[in-house]
Amino acid sequence: MTFCREYFRCRPVRGAVIALLLLAAQAGRAQRLDSTLGIYADQYSQERAYIHYDKSAYSPGETIWFKAYLMEDIFPADESKTFYIDWYDQGGKLISHTVSPLVDATTFGQFEVPASYPGTVLHVKAYTRWMLNFDTAFIYTKDIRILSPNPPASSSRSVPAATLQFFPEGGDAVAGIPNRIAFKANDPWGRPVGLRGVVTDDKGRLVDSLRVQHDGMGAFFLIPQPGLTYQARWKDDRGAAHVTPLPAIKPGGVTLQVTGTGERRIVSVHATPDAAATIRTIHVLGTVQQHEVFKISRDISSGTAGVVVPTEALPNGILTITVFDDRWNALAERITYVHNLQYFFQPTMEVQHWGLSKRARNEVLLTIPDSLQADLSVAVTDAAIGTDSSENILSRLFLTGDLKGYVHDPAYYFSDTTETIRQHLDLVMLTHGWRRFRWEDVVQGRLPTIAYPRDTAYLSLSGQVFGVLPTQLGSAGTIFMILKQRDSASHLVIAPVTRNGTFNDPATIFFDSAHVYYQFPKATGLGDAEVKFMVDRLPPLGYHPLPGGSYLSLQGSSAADLRQYKLTEEAVGLEQLTRMKVLENVTVTAKKKSPLQVMDENYTSGLFEGGDAYQFDLLNDPIARGYNNIFQYLQGKVAGLQISVNGNNVSLSWRGGTPQLFLNEMQADPDLLSTVNVSDVAYIKVFRPPFIGGFGSGEGAIAIYTRKGNDIKQPPGKGMNNSLVTGYTPVRQFYSPNYDHFDQRNEQRDTRTTIYWNPRIQLTPQKRQVLLVFYNTDVTESFRVIIEGMTRDGRLAHLEQVME
């Protein structure tokens, strides 16, 4: 009895303690969720990319011009500085790996389709280093059509049957309570298909009919009965019959319904009696781009709970609504789209001068609204060629960049703001998943693993030293590098080497490839060290085409495509012919130059050209290699020049002063020049005082030039170590003829299909307008103008207009 009395007396106290512990645990999980979600938003926000091309299809030998835009959250992603694009052929083989610098979250460039390209599709994959830390489903991909006069016939392929998928709103279908079930019918490439059908239970009783509302999508309501199963009996638009089971019905749980497409969302949560008695309190959380925008708690003990969410102040884009139980376990989730027109801006285009006749001048005035700072790209093409308006900057950065899976014709959902289009967009929300993180990880406080730190600096001349002991790296000091690029003077770079063997000169950012000749100071003993350059430059990711290939490869040629192919074929052929004729007609007559004159022209530039100087041709001096360094070589060869060499110490004197020293026209010191192997030197020029190209008080100068790649090949083991290093992909300028001025290229027939392309139009509140000037071709009768852009505060614009 005493035990029983003590038991019943203590039980409420123990129950209170347990309740307090549970409340504390729930509060801790809630705080951890808020804290982790805040860290996700601040430190792990993810980037989305979009690429604007000058047109939608190309011919072999043609150039693809592009402009890339990058967003993070609702703003331009201006932290990442390097953008990678991989170009693959139809079978997934890499053709090119282009690398471009991002400036203010944009970059631009070009890719030349191989002249002999046999495929009908190019695969494009674009990304930043930061994107690789997260789900690769969100990396930008695009299939570009390549035109052919004889495309493969689609009828020769065996096309798999259409499929039908069901998506219970909120995640699960639950017995005994209302459920909205969305569906989507599509072919193997994700394109919508039509259908006719009904939903029945396992006893054959009719439940509802399937009615497509838009692009193969629709929805119906169902209150499933316990113990029953359901299926759809339907026919696709080819008349083939199908039977597709509905998802399994859960005997208990909650359902989530979201209605409304305007300035508010009505959230309704239904729970089965057992679930309501167990859960009692639910938490409804709203997030946009991983940022928490609302959190509301409701009592669910009656079996229903409702929440009204105003959306007029929310950012434009996908709002994720998640229902949690009282312990912050996720129960149901639904995405809905918020249209906020404040996140769009509309440029205006006014034709100042019409020129639709042959080679006529056109002037278009482009204006943006007040107080905006925008970066735009403009493409003007022949309106008679084929076009693809299914995707644009709005649909990619505001919609599909945040969705997994294929969305058919996403630009349609931004073509207007009517209620019908908004309802159709809600079907997309019902039939697509969205999850950039797992709620279990967020509640537990687990953060993503970052394998690829964000590249907040541009690619520069950098590398790492391998094959030496750590003690040697500690005393490495510096690395001397001579950067030599085609058609440019050599550039001397001296960079410190850290204790882990890395080095970097952030000031040396270069395009195209370059030969880097390098060596370490002799005292370090690192002569045999291996140097790998640009180790932070990402390699291509790789591409794995779908088993059925791209549906673009099945398409036949339309009249517009055939017109474009023929015009492009003629334009490419004329361009090649012009190049050949120019080469054939070049006639050079000149007086034969001396070897020293040739050396001076090949190596010197600017203030180093010509002048009063002694000249030494080491390429043709058979005894030059017998000297230990260039100072020993020069001793006694220049009147009045005193050179004293004592070990590693070198002193120079000429007419009472000290001559300045240059290596490949970059100022250098005697210590560096004493390490240069004489076998690497091609030409030396000693200027008599005063030398006006220097920075001193008028003393003479000694300029040393190292060998170029086309000089006499060095014997094995001789000369400086060197490596071919690749920087950013070179950017070409789009050629747009000016028929108001004479140019030999204007003599040929003009059949261009891209008439004007400008990827870098920057407008500010002080300069809101720009005049675009371009000339018509010989064949174009109307133009299609597409303008896209982004402002510094994250607003986007897309304008498409036909001039005829």
Protein Blocks (a to p, Z undefined) as FASTA:
>chain_A
ZZmmmmmmmmmmmmmmmmmmmmmmmmmmmmmmmmmmmmmmmmmcccddddddfbfbdceh
iacdddddddehjbccfkbccdcdddddfkopafbdcddddeehiacddddddfklcbfb
dcdddddfklmmmcfklpccdddddddfbdcdfklpccdddddddddehjiacehiacdd
ddddddfkopacddddddddfkopafbdcddfbghiacddddddehiacddddddfkopa
cddddddddfbdcddddedjblbccddddddfklmmmnopacddddeehiafbdcdddfk
nopacddddfklpccdddddddddfkopafbdcddddddfklgccdddddfbdcfbghia
cdddddddehiacddddddddfkbccdfkbcfklmmmmmmmcgcjdehkllmmmbccfkl
mmmmmmmmmmpccdfbdfklmmnopacddfbdcdfbccddddddehiafklmmmnopacd
ddddehiacddddddddfkopacdfklccehjddddddddfklopmmpccdehklbccde
biaddfklpfklmpccdfklmmmmmmmmmmmmmmmmmmmmmmmmpccddddddfklmmmm
mmggcjlggcidddddfklmmklmmpfblklmmgopaghiacddehjaccddeehiacdd
deehiacdfklmmmpcfklpmbdcddddddfkbmbeopacdddddddfklccddehiajd
dddddddddddddddddfkbccfklmpccfbfblbdcfbdcddfklmbccddddddfkbc
bdcdddddddfkopacddddddZZ
